[in-house]
Amino acid sequence: MRQVGTSIGIAVIGVIFASTIASHIVTTVKQDTTLSTKAKTSIIQNSQLIGSEVAEQRAQTYSKTEQSIKPVIDTSLVQGSTDALVAATGFVLLGAVASLFIPSRDNNEFAGST
């Protein structure tokens, strides 16, 4: 049963990571004053297509225009990782607190059953 919980936990953390990357890209692009309106619109429309793997693979082949948004993507990856880490920490703390309420077994109950 622990393996199922682990798989679900990893999936949840991955979803948080992926969704916050796109969210941070949109927020950062909207605040950027150096990009044109056309470029901003294009980046925002395609922000859902950007994932950690895509960003890392593309980093090696950026054109000059794309180089201008590389810091935006890098910052968004860091912020997405931070958000996922905070969520994971919250789940760990929640699990630790919940474990305090698990009733303990008396070892003497099981001494005669072996």
GIDA-V197305 format. One record per backbone hydrogen bond with DSSP energy under -0.5 kcal/mol. CO is the residue of the C=O (numbers start at 1). NH is the residue of the N-H. Records with the same first field share a line. If there is no record, write none. Layout:
BEGIN
CO = NH / NH
END
This chain:
BEGIN
1 = 5
2 = 6
3 = 7
4 = 8
5 = 9
6 = 10
7 = 11
8 = 12
9 = 13
10 = 14
11 = 15
12 = 16
13 = 17
14 = 18
15 = 19
16 = 20
17 = 21
18 = 22
19 = 23
20 = 24
21 = 25
22 = 26
23 = 27
24 = 28
25 = 29
26 = 30
27 = 31
28 = 32
29 = 32
36 = 40
37 = 41
38 = 42
39 = 43
40 = 44
41 = 45
42 = 46
43 = 47
44 = 47
46 = 49
47 = 50
49 = 51
51 = 55
52 = 56
53 = 57
54 = 58
55 = 59
57 = 60
58 = 61
59 = 62
63 = 67
64 = 68
65 = 68
66 = 69 / 70
67 = 71
69 = 73
70 = 74
71 = 75
72 = 76
73 = 77
74 = 78
75 = 79
76 = 80
77 = 81
78 = 82
79 = 83
80 = 84
81 = 85
82 = 86
83 = 87
84 = 88
85 = 89
86 = 90
87 = 91
88 = 92
89 = 93
90 = 94
91 = 95
92 = 96
93 = 97
94 = 98
95 = 99
96 = 100
97 = 100
98 = 101
99 = 102
105 = 107
106 = 109 / 110
107 = 110
108 = 111 / 112
111 = 114
END
